[in-house]
Each structure stands twice: as structure tokens, then as C-alpha cells.
Amino acid sequence: MHCIATYLDSHLPRNPMYPEGRTFTTQYFVQTPSKADTKKKEYALFQSSIHPPHFKLLVGEEVWEVSKGRNNLFHTLILLLYYLREEQHGMLGPVNLGPTGLNLTWIIS
């Protein structure tokens, strides 16, 4: 998760509300033991367990459960990319994840 978060942190523009420069990590990633507050975020990755690592996708007030196992992070990221492509028009904040931006949505095309 650290590699993905760092990559996206480096590509998202800095937000003055988060001076440390970790825009993706602070806006779109919630790690346990923090509570998954679905009212504050439109969508986010939620790490519900550290050992073993288990991730869920928060969308609006819903928590999308992804199957447990070694591929949980991969499946959750694919689900996030699918959600962003279909519901957010391929945008993660101000950055396009399609062919004119980071081109990450080709994975699910």
C-alpha cells in the first residue's frame, strides 16, 4: 500500500490543508485504528486490519467489503479504479486516471 500511496501522493497536486504533501494518503486513505467515518469522505480506501492486512472501499455511506486473502489489496485497488472510472469520470480529485492523465484505468478496460 505504501508504494501505491506514495506514487499517487507524488502525482496529486499539493493541498494547502495538508502541508506535508501527502494528498492521497490524507484524503483518500484511512488506516486502522481510526474509525471509518463515511460521512466525511466521498470515497476512500480503508485498512480495517493491520495483521493480516485487510482493505475495504468506502463509498459514500457504504462500506464495500472485498474478499479476504493475499489479493485483498489488489482487488480493492481494482475496485477503486473501477469506481473512479464509472462514477467519477476517471478523476481522482483533479487528476485524470485515464489515457490523458496517469493512464491507470487501462488496467480495467
SULMO-V778757 format. One record per residue. N is the residue number from 1. OMEGA is omega in radians with two decimals (999 if undefined). Layout:
n->[N N]
omega->[OMEGA OMEGA]
//
This chain:
n->[1 2 3 4 5 6 7 8 9 10 11 12 13 14 15 16 17 18 19 20 21 22 23 24 25 26 27 28 29 30 31 32 33 34 35 36 37 38 39 40 41 42 43 44 45 46 47 48 49 50 51 52 53 54 55 56 57 58 59 60 61 62 63 64 65 66 67 68 69 70 71 72 73 74 75 76 77 78 79 80 81 82 83 84 85 86 87 88 89 90 91 92 93 94 95 96 97 98 99 100 101 102 103 104 105 106 107 108 109]
omega->[-3.11 -3.13 3.14 -3.12 3.13 3.11 -3.13 3.05 -3.10 -3.11 3.08 3.12 -3.14 3.11 -3.13 3.11 -3.12 -3.01 -3.13 3.05 3.14 -3.03 -3.12 -3.08 -3.08 -3.09 -2.96 3.13 3.11 -3.11 3.09 0.29 3.07 3.09 3.12 3.14 -3.06 -3.11 -3.10 -3.02 3.07 3.06 -3.13 2.97 -3.12 3.06 -3.05 -3.13 3.14 3.14 -0.14 -3.13 3.11 -3.08 3.07 3.10 3.08 3.11 -3.08 3.11 -3.13 3.01 -3.14 -3.13 3.11 -3.06 3.13 3.08 -3.04 -3.13 -3.07 3.14 3.13 -3.13 3.12 3.10 3.09 3.10 3.08 3.11 3.11 3.12 -3.13 -3.14 -3.05 -3.01 -3.09 3.12 3.09 -3.09 2.98 -2.98 3.14 -3.05 3.10 3.11 3.14 -3.07 -3.14 -3.14 -3.11 3.10 3.08 -3.08 3.09 -3.12 -3.07 3.13 999]
//
